[in-house]
């Protein structure tokens, strides 16, 4: 088992996630892989956000 490989998620789309649940998930993964976890947080892909009904008025604005 390696102890040096970084562990991360692709991108956590903020408009689709509850902030408390996301924080708990990030904390859990960080405890599993201390010092190696990298969280990717962003606004998501505009077309995907539209399909989920949470797209902002502009591409960099959250609904």
C-alpha positions, -999 to +999 in steps of 0.1 A: +000+000+000+013+034-009+015+064+014+027+090-011+000+090-039-023+120-038-060+112-035-086+135-050-120+140-066-125+154-101-147+184-092-173+189-066-200+210-083-212+234-055-247+241-069-255+203-067-242+197-032-253+205+003-224+223+019-226+204+052-228+170+035-199+179+012-178+191+042-184+158+061-175+138+030-143+158+025-134+154+061-139+116+059-117+112+029-091+134+045-090+112+075-087+081+054-057+096+035-041+122+058-021+149+041-028+134+006-064+145-002-070+173-027-106+185-029-117+200-063-145+225-058-161+245-086-192+257-103-196+226-125-202+223-163-229+248-174-248+222-196-248+197-167-261+224-143-288+233-168-299+196-169-301+195-131-320+228-130-294+247-110-276+267-137-269+303-129-278+332-151-242+335-162-216+308-166-197+319-134-228+326-113-244+300-090-282+296-091 
